Amino acid sequence: MAEQDICPHLDSIGEITKEDLLQKSKGTCQSCGAGGPNLWACLQNDCPYVGCGESYSDHSTLHAQAKKHNLTVNLTTFRIWCYVCEREVFLEHRPALVPVPAAPHHCKAEAAPQPVGHPLKAVPIAVAEEEGSESEEDELKPRGLTGMKNIGNSCYMNAALQALSNCPPLTQFFLDCSGLVRTDKKPALCKSYQKLISELWHKKRPSYVVPTSLSHGIKLVNPMFRGYAQQDTQEFLRCLMDQLHEELKEPLTECSMSGEGSDGEERRDGDRSPSEDEFLSCDSGSNNEASMTQPHALSFSPNQIMSTILSLSSKVLCAVMCLPAQLLLSARKKKQSHYRSVISDIFDGSILSLVQCLTCDRVSTTVETFQDLSLPIPGKEDLAKLHSSIHQNLPVKTGVCPDTYGSQGWISYIMDSIRRFVVSCIPSWFWGPMVTLEDCLAAFFAADELKGDNMYSCERCKKLRNGVKYCKVLRLPEILCIHLKRFRHEVMYSFKISNHVSFPLEGLDMRPFLAKESPSQVTTYDLLSVICHHGTAGSGHYIAYCQNVINGQWYEFDDQYVTEVHETVVQNAEAYVLFYRKSSEESVRERQKVVALANMKEPSLLQFYISREWLNKFNTFAEPGPISNHTFLCRHGGIPPNKYHYIDDLVVIVPQNVWEYLYNSFGGGPAVNHLYMCAICQVEIEALAKRRKMEIDTFIKLNKEFQAEEAPTVILCISMQWFREWESFVKGKDNEPPGPIDNSKIGVMKGGHIQLKQGADYGQISEETWQYLLGIYGGGPEIAVRQTVAPADPDSLHGERKIEAETRAL
């Protein structure tokens, strides 16, 4: 386990020995009398309190909140938890292995001070377990067999959490990369999930836990899950993973996007580039490629830049500091921010959709990111059409290939024929149509004719035309989540499709559904877990079957009860949600080679730092992709100042022979032999802080003057959507500045002039404020609700007075 940065609340611990803790572990909760395991002792000086954990009523947490006591220790595992830092902390202070190098000799003393050193722990390449102190017998002992108490129709949540818990890439991240679980977003659901996973997979686990904290957090995120009504487990999964992604996501730097290959594509809905959201015709493909070409920039080393900056006068230095901020803003205007997280790395795939006009042959393509595949369950007639289409020629045109079962081979064909013959001998009212998971996938990816009410709007023909739509997987996720659409909701009623769908425990082949352009090399999957629903629509009960990653056995998770089952029980289950993991013997051999190299302990002159997060990918992914050290480096090659104080959570030290093997096998990088805080980033941070202060102070000043005007001559409108983005930026809540002012949503064109749209979400500002913001961000259009009144023409004024005099005379 990685060493954490020192907790500032350790000073409140009184004198206590291990014998004292062992004596307390034999007691009970002082509030409810519950016994161990999983009792917690308060570590506040002179506080003797012992309370139960989440397995019971969590009185230890209630005590800490009421008394404002920060630290507590688990009397079974002797692990310490800080309620203020919201993480596990450690008492021992380990020495630094590698000192941080001093600043370059040509830098002046005024440069940002460098800390003396950072304690780093050399973690073995193999999956780290309790600092490597366990015996072989402990390593083979199954973990993760902890139940979850039902807290009021929460079986949908318990089954989903158990299924996710048995996804090794995700669970290993929360266990081995716990220092990366950092967020300032509420309700910090990732912290609750991390704590839950730690309890479920601890070697001295309780029989079950109570997921109170996570349940409370998900209710804050989505009101749908409040109360005690039964909910859909698939909707819960989507909500949970979306929130985990939002809390853990990080922007992809330009370096990481260009250097990580397919990883640069890993984005979620809302984080995709415009090219993924818009249809692109085959005619314009070359234009898009050309538009993405960037001019070459001048290249300077960080040391050259810093030596130049530090040699300037303070006045010029201030101007230089402002210049990087302006350049940064202009660069961000040109491109959208892309984000990634451990959730998107594991679960996100992409689908390539092609729509072909049957009149002009134009083909439009779009790429969509998916987190799960929602598959239909074909009925008897659908199956007949589906199977007959295998032997028929569909309306295929240039560049479109609708093959489904083409690569399965003659053995699969014979087995499939035998199965269907057996099924045909049994009345359909008894068995129902025999459906396989491959049938559901084929139905999902089958060609869809666009005609009648569903005709295709062709951009070339400028008319509604008949068309054909094809879908293929462009990029396969590491873990494939499949949702079978068992529930149908009509206007007056809902019903459930209870047809049995057979699914493979091993060797699910996705190659027939893969696009030719796909970079995915591994296409076979093995089952990890399956969620089942028993009962009818709107009610019933959820359970999960999961394969334990340590001993390979299957277990049934039914709330707090965990039972070992035979694999035939799993195969006969009424599957609702399935989790499959990429299967690759080559990745297993790669790990074995690296472990062997690490155990050689060859003396090397150089030690290399490698991303802890990427190393977790290497240990758990079939296709980890190129080494991505940009997760802890800035674009200048140093450590960003905001990450420097927890750099030991981000990196692992590996010997030279291990680095060379990994680099030659996977590429990526860059190579890192020493860590230092980036002084250039520090300058940019200071410039950004000054810019924020200048903008908000100027706005407040101009707005006060605007409020003091009794009859302003002109009032201009600004979109509140843009204003809220700007406000989040200047207040430091968002690191990304907003783009140009966008008033298009609050204006409407009338009589050749832009007027305020009725019911628009806008704010009123002065002309001076508008000009100030416009000068920084640009954009528009300008929309006024009160224009300056032009002075009257003297001749017309004389005419009006003459008319007035004549009227009085009459």
N, C-alpha and C positions, 0 to 999 in steps of 0.2 A: 504494500500500500504506500502511496506517495506521502512524503512528509508534508504536512500542512504548514502554512505560515503561522507564526506563534500567536496564540489567542491572547488578546489583551486583558482577559478576565481571569486568567489563572492566578492572579495575586489574591483573589478572594478565597482560595482553597486553604482550609486549616490543616493542621497536622493530622495525618491519617495513615495507617499502615494496612498492608494487605490482610493481616490477621483481623483487623477491625472490620474490613469489608466482608471477609468470609463469615465472621460472626453475624453480621447484619443479614447476609444472604439466607441464613437459617430462620429468619423471622418472617413476618407477614406485613402486608400493607397497613399502615397506621390509620388509614381512613376507612377501608372496607374489609380488612382482614384477609385479603387474597394472598395465597402463598406463591412461592416461586415455581418455575423460573421466571425470568424477565421482571424482577423487581429492580427498582432504581433508588439509589441513595443520594440525597442532596449533599453536595460538597461545599456548601457555604460554611464558613468558619463557625464552629459551635452549633451547627444545625444537625440534629440527630434524625431528621425525617427520612423514612423509607416509604415509598409509594409504588403502586402497581403501574404497569405500562399499558400500551394499547391493546394487549391481549385481554385486559379486563376493563377498567374504567378510566385508565390513564390519569390516576390521581397524582403521579409524579409531575406531570405537566401542569396540572391545576395548582399544585403547591408552588411550583416555580413562578407561575404567573401572579399568584396572589401575594407571595412574599418577595417577588422580584429577586429571586435567587437564580444565578446564571447557569451554574454547572451542576450536572448530575452524572452518576456513573452507573452502568448496568452491572448488577451484582452477579450476573452469570458470565458475562464476557469481559468485564472490567474495562469496557470502552467508555470514553467520556464524551458527553454531548453538551455543547454550549447553546443555550436557547437564544442568546443575543446574536451570535455569529451564525446560528442555524446550520451547524456542521459539527462533525467529529473533530476533537482536538487531542493533542498529545502532550504528555508531560516532559518526556525526555527531549533534550536539545542535542541533535546529532551534529558532528563537525562538518565543515564544508569540505567536499571532495575536490572541487576545482575552484580556485579563486577567480573572481572576475578580474580581467586584466584592467590595468590602470588606463586612464585616458591617453591618447597618443601624445608624444612628447611635444608636438608642434601646437597643441591646443593650449590656450591660455587658461589661467586659473579661474577666470570668470565663467568657464563652461559649467554646465549642470553637474553638480557633485555626484560621484559614483559611489554607491555603497561598497563597503569593504569586501563583501563576499556573499554568496548565496549558498545555503546548504542544499546539496543535491544528493539523491540516493540512486545508486546504480541498480536498476531493477532488471532481473533476468528477462530474457526474451519470452520465455514461456509465460503463460497466464499467471500473474502474481497472486499468491494465496497466503494471506496472513504473514507477510514478510518472509516467505519461504521456510517457515519453521515447522511445518507439518510433516508427519510421517507419511509413507506411501499408503498405509492403511487408511489414514484420515483423508487422503486425496481421493481414494476410491469409494469412500463412504458417500452415499447420495445426499444431496442437499436440495433445497427448494421444495421440499414436500410438506410445506406449512399451509394449513387451511386458512380461510378467512371467514370471520363471523358474519352472518346475515344481520344487517342492521335495519331491516324493514324493507322487504321486497328488493334487496340489493343483489340478488343472484346474478342479474345482468352485468353488474359491475364486477363482482367477484370472478365470474367466468372469464370476462375480458382481461382482467388483470393477471389471472393465472396463465392465460394464453400468451400474453405479452412477456410475462416473467420467464417463460420457457423459450424465448427467442434469444439465443446466446449473444449475438452481436450487441443487442440493446442492453441486456442485463450485465454483460461484462463491462460495458462502458460505464454504467452507474456504479459498479463495484470497483473497477480498477482505475477509472478516470474521474473519481468523485470530486477532485479539485476543479474540474472543468464545469461542474454544475453550478454556475453562477448566474444570477439574474437580479435585476432591480424592478422587474415587472410583477405586479400583483396578479393572482394570489400566490405566486411562487410555487406553482404546482409541481415543478421539477424537483424542488426540495422535498416535498411530501412523497413523491414517487421514489426518490432516492432512498429516503428513510425506510419506506415500505420494502423495497428490494433488499436492503441491507438486513432487515429482520427476516425476510422470507428465506434468504440464502445463507444465513449464519450457521456455522457448524453446530452450535448449541441452540438450535431453533426451538421455539415453543410449539405446541401442537397447533395453535392457530393464532392469528392476530386480528385486530379490529381496525380496518382502514378508515378511521374517523377523519383524520386530517385530509386525506385525499378526497374523501366523499364531500367534505365541507368545501374544499377548493373547487371541485367540479361544479358544485351548485352555484358558486359565485360566478363562474365563467358562463354557465348556461342555465337560466331559470327553469328550463324544461326538466332538469333532474332534481328540482326541489320537491319536497313532499315525499310520500312513501308509495307512489304508484309504480307499477311495473313499467320499465322502459325497454327500448330496443338496444341490444348489446352492440350492434354495428354503429348506431348513432353515437353511443357512448365512446366507442373506440375512435371514431373520427374526431369527436370533440376533444378527447384527451390528447391524441397525437398532434392535432392542430395547435393546441395550447402549449404542449411541450416544445414544438417547433418554434412558436413565437417567442417563448422565453429563452431558448437556447440558440437561436439563429445568430449568425455572424455574417457580415458582408463579405462577399468574395472579392479579394483584391484583383487588380488587373493581372498581376504576376501569377496568382494561383489559378485564375481562369484560363490563362494561356498555357500553364505548365502542368495542369492536372488532367488534361485530356477530357475524358467523359465526365469527370467530377464537376467541371465547369458548367455542365448542363443541369446539374441537380438543383432544381428550384421548385418551389411550391406554387400552387395557384395564388395569384396575386403578386408573386415574385418573378414571374416569367417576363421575358423580353417581348417587345411588340411583335417580333417575327413569329412568336409562338401563338400569339392571340389572333393574328390576322391570316386570312387565306392568301397563299402565294401561288400564282400560276407558274406553270413550267416555263412560260415565255420569259418571265422576269427573273428567273433564278440567277442568271449571270449578273444582272444589275445589282441584286442583293449582295452578291459576293463582292462586287466592286465597291459597293458603298461601305462595306465593313473594313476595307483596307485603310490602315492608319498611317499617316506620315511618320517617318523616322524622327525620333527626338534626339537632341544632343545628349551625350552621356558624360556624366561627371561622377567621380567617386565621392562617397560621403565625406571623406577626409578633406578632399579639395573644396567641397562646398562649405564645410564648417570653417576651414582655415580662412577662406575668403570672407565669410560673414563676420567672423570674430575680429578681422582686421579693419573693419569699417568703423566709422564714427557712430555714436549712438543715434544721431538723427537719421543717417543713412540706414542704419540697422533697423530702425522702426519702419522705414519705407520698404526695406527688403522683407521684413516680417509680414507686412500687409500684402506684398506682392504674391507670396505663396498662397495666401488665403484666396486672393482673386483668381489665381490660376486654377486652384482647386475647385472653386465654384464654377468656373467656365467649363472645366473638364466634366464636372458632374451634371452640368446642363445637357451635355451631349449624349450621356449614356445613363441608362437606368441602373439602379443598384440591384445586384443579385445577391441572394442570401442562401446559406446552407446551414444545416444542423445535423446532429446525429440521426434525427428522425428522417430527414430527407435523404441522407446518405444510405440508410438501410431500406426504407420502404418506397421511395419514389422511383417510378419507372415512367416511360413515355410511350405514347401511341401515335403512329403516323396515320392520318386519315387522308384518303384521296377521293375526290368527287370528280367524276368524268361526265361531261355533257355529251349526250348521245347524238347531238346535232352537229356540233362543231369540233368535237373531240378534245376540247380544252380540259385540262386536268388541274384542279386546284388542290393544294396540299396544306395541311395544318398539323402542328405537333402539340399534343396536349399531355400535361403531366397527370399521372394518376398515382394514388396511394393504395387503392384496392380496385379489383375488378369485380363489378356487380354483374353476375351472370344470370341469364334467364334459364329456367328449367323447361326444356322443350317438351311439349305434349306428344301424343301419338302421331298426329298429322304432321307436326313440325319435324319429328324424327324421320318420318318417311321422306319428306322433302329434303331434309338435310343429307340423308344417306344417298338418295338418288342423285343429288347434285354432285356427289363425288365423281360419278361416272359420266356426267354430262358436261358439255362445254357451255360455260356461262358467257354472257355478253362481254367478253374481255377485249380491251383495246390497248393501244400502245402503252407499254410500261406498267401495266397492272397485272398482278399475279394473284388469283384468289385460291391458291392451293391450300388444302386443309390437312388431309391425311397422307399426302403424297410420299412422305419420307418415313412412314411407320414400318414398312417392310411386310413381307408375305407372312411371317409368323403372327404378327399382330392381326393381319387380315383373317387368317384361319381361326385364331382364338375368338375374334370378334364374331365370325360367322357361327361358330359353335354356340357361343353365348346367346346369340339372337335366336338360334333354332330352339334352344332349351326354353327360352322365354316365350316363343311363339306357341309352344305346347301347353302353356299355362294360361287359363282365361284371364283377360285383362282386368276383369272386376276383382280378381283375387290378388294379383301381383301389381297391376298397373304397368305402364310402359317401362321397360328397363332402360335407365338413363345412366350414363357415365359422366364423370367430370369432363372428359374430352368432348363429349356431346355438347355440354354446356358451353365450353370454350369455342367449339366450332360454330354453335348458334350465335355467339356473341360476335365472332369475327367473320360471319358469313356476309356475302355481298348483299347490299340492301338497295332495292330498286326504288328510285325517287320518281314517283308519278302520281297523277291525280291531285289530291289535296296536299301532297308532299313533294311537289315538283321543285326542281332546283333552279335558283335564280342565277343564270349564267351571265357573268360580267362581259363576256365577249359578244354574246347574242343580244344582250340587254333585254332578255325576256325570260319568262318561266319556261324551262325545258325539262324533258325527261332526262334522268341521269342515273348513274350507278355509284354507290358509295362503298369503298373498301377500307378496312382498318387492319393494321398490322402493328405488332409491338416493335418499337424502335430501340428501346433500351429496357432490358430486364432488371428489375430491382434485386437486391441481395436477398430480401425476404419478400415473397409474393403472398399478399393477402387476397383471398378469394371470398367473395360474399355471394351466396346463392339466394336469389330473390324468391323466398318462400312465401312472402306475405303480399297479398293483393288488397288494395284499399279502393273500394268503389264509393259512390256517393252515399249510399244508404247502409252499406255493411262492409266488413272486412273478412277475408278468409285466408287460410293457410294451405299451401301446396305441400302435402306430406309425402310425395313420391320419394322413394329411396333413390339416392344418387350415389353410385359406387365411385370410390376415389382410391388412388394408389397410395400406399404408405411410402413407397420409394419409386424413384425413376419417373416422375411426371415430366414428360418431354414437351417443352414449349417451342421447339424448333419449327413445327409446322405453322406456327402463328407469328413467326418472326419476319420482319421486313428484311429485304436483301441488304439495305444500308446499315443494318444494326451492327454496332461494334461489340455486342455481347458474345463472348466465347463460350461461356458455360451456360447451357440451356436446360439442364436437368435439375429437378428439385426433389427433395425428400420432405415428408410431412413432419412438422414440429408439434403442432397442436390443432385441435378442432373444437369449436364451440357448438353445442347442440341445444336445441329448444324442444322441450316436451310440452305438449298441450295445444291449445288453440290460439288464434290471433287475439291479441289484447290481453292475454293472461298466460299461464303456464310457468315453466321453470327452466332456468339455464344451468348447464353444467359444462365442464371442459375436460377433454382428454388431452394429456400432454406427455411427451416423451422426455424422460429425464436425461440431460446431456451427459451425466456422469456414468450411469450404469446402463443406459439404453432401454430401460423398462418403461412401459406405459402405465400411467396413473390416471384415475378419475378424481377430479377436483369438484366436489359438491359442497359448496360453502365451506364450513369448517372441517369437513370430512375428506380425507385423502386415502384412496384405496388403490392398490396395485391391481391391474386388469391385464388380460391377455389381449394380444393385438387383434384377434378376431372380434372382440367386443368393440374395438375402435372402428373396424371396417364395416360393422353392421350399424353404426351410429347414424342418426338422422342429422347429417352435417348442415350447419348454417353458415359458419365462418371458418375458413381453413387458413392456416399459416404454413407456407412451404419455404424451405431454405435451399439455396443453391448448393449442389453437391459436386465436389471436385476432389478426386484423389490426388491430383497434382498439387493443390494447395496444402494438403496434409504433408506430402513429401517435402515441400518447401519449408514448412515449419520445422520438420524434423532435422533438415539440413542446418537451419539457422541455430537451433538449440544445440546441435552437435558442435558447431563452430564456437558458440558462446562458452560451452563447457571445456573447450580446448585451453582456454585461458592463456593464449599466446601473448607474450609481452609485446606491446605496441607503443610506438613513440607518440601516436596521436589517439585521442579519444574523440568520438563524434557525438553530437547531440542530435536526437531524432524526435519527431513529434510523438508524444505519448498517445494522442488520438489516432494517428496513423498506425502506430504499433498495435493498438487494439484492433484496428481493421485487419492488419496482417494476421493476427491471432484468431480472428473469427470470421473473416470474409473469404469467400471463394475467389473473388476478384477485388483485391484491395485497391488497385490502381496505383499510379505513380506516388512516390514518397512526397508528402505535402507538408514541408516544414514552414510554409507560409502561415500556418495556423498560429505560430508563435513569433513570427518575424514581421517587421514592417517592410514597406517597399524599399527601404534603404539598406536592409540587411541587418538591422539591429533589433532590439527588443522594444516594443512600444512602451512608453512610460507607464501606461495604465495596466500593463501586464507584468511589469518587472517584479513587483512584490510577490507574485505567486508563480514565477517562472518554473519553479521546481515541480509544479503540478502539470506543466505543459510539455516537459521534455524528459527524455530518458537517455542516460549515457550508455553508448555501445562501443565495444572495441573496434579497432580498425578493420579486422578481418570480417566482422559481421556487417559493418557499414558497406564495405566494398562489395560483398555478396548481394546485399539488398539493393544497392544502387545499380549494379550491373543487371540484376534481375528485373527491377521495376522502374528504374529511371527516376525522374523527378528531382527532388532536392529542395533547396541547394544544400551543399555541405556546410556544416556549422561546427567549428572547433573551439570557438570561444563566444561567450555571451556578454553583451554590453548594452546598456540603455542607450537608445538612439537620441542623440542630442538634437538632430534635425527635427524629429517629431516633437521634441520638447519645445523648440522654437515655434513650430506650427501650432501647438496647443496654446501657447501663450498668446500668439497672434489671434487665434480663434476666440480666446476669452476676451481679448480687447475688442475685437470686432462685435461680439455679442453685446458687450456692455455699451459700446458706442451706439449700436442700432436701437437697443431698448431705451437707453437714456434719451436719445434724440426723439424717438417716438413719443415718449411720455411728455417731453417738453412741448412738442408740436401739438399734441392732443390737448394739453392743458390750455394752450393759447386758443385752440379751436373751441373748447368748451366755454372760454371766457367771452367769446364773441356773441353779442346779443342778436345780431342779424347778419349772419355770414352771407356774403354775396354769392358763393358757390359751395355746394356740398357734393362730394364725389363718393361713389360706391365702390366697395371692395368685397370680393367673394370671401365669405367666412370660412369656407373650406380651405382656401389658400392661406387666409390669415391665421387659422389654427395651426397649420403646418409651420408657418413662420414663427408663431409664438412658441411652439415646442422647441424650435431650433434655438432661438435667442435665450430661452430659459434653461437650456442645457438638457432638456429631456430627449432630444433627438440630435444625433451627431451629423445628420445629413441636412444641409440647408435646402429650403424649398426651391423649386424651379421657378421659371418666370411667372409673374402674376397672371392668373387665368380667370378672367371675368366672363368667359364665354357662356357659362352656365347660368348667369344671373341676368343676361341681356337678351333682347329680342329686337330684330330689325323691323322697323315700321316707318314707312314713308321715306326710305333712304337714310334713316337715322337710327342709331342704336339707343333703345330705351330700356328702362328697368323692367324685368319680367315680373309679373304679378306673383306674389307668394315666394319670391326668390329669397335665399338665405344669404343676406348681405349685411355689411356694416357701413356706417357713414364716417368719412374722414374729411379732413380739410384738403384744399388744393396743395398746400405746402407739404403735407404728409404724403400725399399721392406722388408728388414729384420726387420726394426723398426716396421712397420705396422703389419707384419706377427707375430711378437712376442706378440703383443697386442691382435689381433683379430683372428689369425690363418687363415685357409682356403687355397686357391690356385686355380688351379695349377700355378706353375711358368712358365711364357712364356717370352722368350727372343727374341729380334729382332737383337741383335748383341752379339755374344758369345765371350768369351775370346779366343784368338788365342793361341793354345798350341805351345811350343817351338819345333823346328824341331829336328828330330833324327840325331845324328852326322853321323852315317853310311850312311843314305839316303842323307844327305847334301853332304858328300864326293863323293857319286855316281853322284849327280847332277852336282857338280863342274867338275868331270871327263868328264861327257857328254858334258858340256859346252866347256871344253878345246878341246875335240876332234872335236866338231863342228867348233870351230874357226880354227883349223888346216886344216880342209877340205876347 
